[in-house]
Amino acid sequence: MTKTELIATVANKTGLPKAAAEKAVKATIEGIAGALAKGDKVTLVGFGTFEVTKRAARNGVNPRTRKPIKIKASKGLRFRAGKALKDTVNK
């Protein structure tokens, strides 16, 4: 499902015009992204949890030159599906 398809689904299920559904979907995505950027955990009960994870700096190898390189510390994202979502998918 693409973002456009999601907007159409929200519009159909809520009876909102597509423009209003698009604003709602965009606001939801921006809200989740903003909270994650601050380092907060986002929990949508029944759907799942989004959280930021930290990756430590480490040594690596450039596969082309085989020279050692240093990989900077970074942040990653993790999503854990909630029980209701798992149950829906496994029906």
Rosetta silent file (secondary structure, phi, psi, omega in degrees, C-alpha in Angstrom):
SEQUENCE: MTKTELIATVANKTGLPKAAAEKAVKATIEGIAGALAKGDKVTLVGFGTFEVTKRAARNGVNPRTRKPIKIKASKGLRFRAGKALKDTVNK
SCORE:     score description
SCORE:     0.000 S_00000001
   1 L     0.000  131.818  177.853    0.000    0.000    0.000 S_00000001
   2 L   -93.410  172.189  178.548    1.341    3.414   -0.956 S_00000001
   3 H   -60.892  -40.662  178.732    0.725    6.699    0.813 S_00000001
   4 H   -62.146  -42.029  177.996   -1.832    7.644   -1.871 S_00000001
   5 H   -66.524  -37.150  176.991   -3.686    4.368   -1.340 S_00000001
   6 H   -63.224  -43.345  178.497   -3.626    4.930    2.426 S_00000001
   7 H   -61.509  -43.212  178.665   -5.139    8.398    1.966 S_00000001
   8 H   -63.167  -40.200  178.821   -7.871    6.935   -0.251 S_00000001
   9 H   -65.075  -44.126  178.216   -8.618    4.240    2.344 S_00000001
  10 H   -61.754  -43.024  179.376   -8.829    6.804    5.161 S_00000001
  11 H   -61.894  -43.191 -179.135  -11.141    8.954    3.039 S_00000001
  12 H   -67.745  -41.987 -175.875  -13.416    5.987    2.250 S_00000001
  13 H   -76.007  -28.225 -176.872  -13.584    4.657    5.820 S_00000001
  14 H  -100.758  -16.958 -176.461  -14.151    8.039    7.487 S_00000001
  15 L    80.212    8.898  177.747  -16.259    9.778    4.853 S_00000001
  16 L   -78.481  152.674  170.804  -13.796   12.670    4.753 S_00000001
  17 L   -65.323  155.929 -177.374  -12.891   14.352    1.489 S_00000001
  18 H   -58.590  -35.649 -179.785   -9.529   13.211    0.118 S_00000001
  19 H   -63.036  -42.077  179.025   -7.948   16.603    0.900 S_00000001
  20 H   -69.718  -39.079  178.140   -8.894   16.319    4.578 S_00000001
  21 H   -64.446  -38.417  178.373   -7.780   12.675    4.712 S_00000001
  22 H   -63.594  -42.767  177.896   -4.439   13.673    3.170 S_00000001
  23 H   -62.072  -40.788 -179.732   -3.954   16.350    5.847 S_00000001
  24 H   -65.296  -44.861 -179.858   -4.794   13.825    8.569 S_00000001
  25 H   -65.073  -45.121  179.480   -2.374   11.205    7.247 S_00000001
  26 H   -62.530  -41.223  179.441    0.412   13.761    6.783 S_00000001
  27 H   -64.227  -38.796  178.284   -0.150   15.172   10.283 S_00000001
  28 H   -63.972  -47.249 -179.516   -0.007   11.669   11.760 S_00000001
  29 H   -63.763  -43.561  179.053    3.234   10.833    9.962 S_00000001
  30 H   -64.359  -38.022  177.957    4.804   14.186   10.902 S_00000001
  31 H   -63.934  -44.378  178.312    3.752   13.702   14.528 S_00000001
  32 H   -64.859  -46.393 -179.332    5.324   10.259   14.707 S_00000001
  33 H   -62.556  -40.515  179.583    8.507   11.445   12.936 S_00000001
  34 H   -63.828  -42.438  178.628    8.772   14.491   15.214 S_00000001
  35 H   -65.262  -41.303  178.614    8.465   12.398   18.362 S_00000001
  36 H   -66.269  -36.615  178.938   11.074    9.928   17.099 S_00000001
  37 H   -63.320  -30.901  177.505   13.440   12.774   16.184 S_00000001
  38 L   -80.268   -9.010 -179.794   13.262   13.914   19.829 S_00000001
  39 L    94.453    6.628  179.621   14.102   10.386   20.943 S_00000001
  40 L   -78.640  156.936  173.899   10.620    9.573   22.258 S_00000001
  41 L   -93.709  138.772  178.988    8.972    6.181   21.899 S_00000001
  42 E  -113.641  118.036 -179.830    5.651    6.151   19.992 S_00000001
  43 E  -115.774  121.923  174.436    3.143    3.488   21.041 S_00000001
  44 E  -110.756  101.350 -173.648   -0.082    2.940   19.137 S_00000001
  45 L   -56.000  130.709 -179.030   -1.996    0.422   21.239 S_00000001
  46 L    88.307  -18.499  179.393   -3.091   -2.523   19.133 S_00000001
  47 L  -105.733  -60.436  179.556   -0.828   -1.509   16.243 S_00000001
  48 E   163.842 -174.538 -176.743    2.732   -1.375   17.523 S_00000001
  49 E  -127.246  131.470  173.584    5.621    0.620   18.911 S_00000001
  50 E  -104.671  135.494  175.514    8.175    2.762   17.093 S_00000001
  51 E  -149.070  156.664  179.873   11.418    3.546   18.910 S_00000001
  52 E   -92.734  134.613  175.686   14.863    4.941   18.241 S_00000001
  53 E  -115.873  152.600  179.459   17.868    2.682   18.828 S_00000001
  54 E  -105.309  135.321  175.176   21.482    3.732   19.163 S_00000001
  55 E  -109.571  127.475 -179.411   24.276    2.084   17.222 S_00000001
  56 L   -73.583  156.095  173.523   27.742    2.431   18.672 S_00000001
  57 L   -64.148  146.325 -178.531   30.734    3.507   16.598 S_00000001
  58 E  -153.003  168.203  177.034   32.617    0.524   15.259 S_00000001
  59 E   -94.303  143.468  179.044   35.366   -0.572   12.943 S_00000001
  60 E  -138.902 -174.929 -179.857   34.514   -1.953    9.525 S_00000001
  61 E  -131.622  130.375  173.754   36.173   -2.914    6.246 S_00000001
  62 L   -70.463  117.783 -175.037   35.687   -1.273    2.861 S_00000001
  63 L   -66.717  -24.536 -179.010   34.724   -4.275    0.713 S_00000001
  64 L   -77.918  -45.877 -174.988   36.238   -2.784   -2.430 S_00000001
  65 L  -101.248  -11.888 -176.769   39.680   -1.846   -1.059 S_00000001
  66 L    63.854   15.719  177.837   39.755   -4.138    2.019 S_00000001
  67 L   -86.648  143.646  177.488   41.035   -1.169    4.037 S_00000001
  68 E   -69.262  142.775  176.545   39.764   -0.723    7.596 S_00000001
  69 E  -134.224  160.245  176.140   37.377    2.180    8.140 S_00000001
  70 E  -102.378  128.371  178.434   35.679    3.701   11.148 S_00000001
  71 E  -100.634  125.612 -177.643   31.894    3.708   11.086 S_00000001
  72 L   -67.289  156.841  172.217   30.335    6.572   13.054 S_00000001
  73 L   -65.320  145.961 -179.452   27.770    6.085   15.781 S_00000001
  74 E  -148.645  175.672  177.084   24.246    6.446   14.438 S_00000001
  75 E  -115.179  144.725  176.893   20.602    6.038   15.309 S_00000001
  76 E  -126.058  172.943  178.832   18.274    3.463   13.836 S_00000001
  77 E  -117.013  146.230  177.500   14.552    2.820   14.038 S_00000001
  78 E  -131.371  139.131  173.953   12.762   -0.218   15.345 S_00000001
  79 E  -123.383  128.394  175.081    9.121   -1.196   14.966 S_00000001
  80 E  -117.513  121.649 -178.134    7.554   -3.905   17.076 S_00000001
  81 E   -69.401  141.955  176.856    4.087   -5.032   16.041 S_00000001
  82 L   -80.154  167.819 -176.673    1.387   -5.122   18.680 S_00000001
  83 H   -61.546  -43.358 -178.592   -0.659   -8.205   19.531 S_00000001
  84 H   -62.816  -39.466  177.832   -3.793   -7.051   17.701 S_00000001
  85 H   -66.237  -42.855  177.958   -1.806   -6.393   14.508 S_00000001
  86 H   -61.250  -43.381  179.836   -0.098   -9.776   14.742 S_00000001
  87 H   -64.087  -39.672  178.544   -3.450  -11.484   15.265 S_00000001
  88 H   -63.651  -42.907 -178.423   -4.959   -9.672   12.263 S_00000001
  89 H   -69.171  -33.898 -175.790   -2.065  -10.654   10.008 S_00000001
  90 L   -89.861   10.299  178.553   -2.127  -14.285   11.185 S_00000001
  91 L   -70.962    0.000    0.000   -5.862  -14.894   10.567 S_00000001
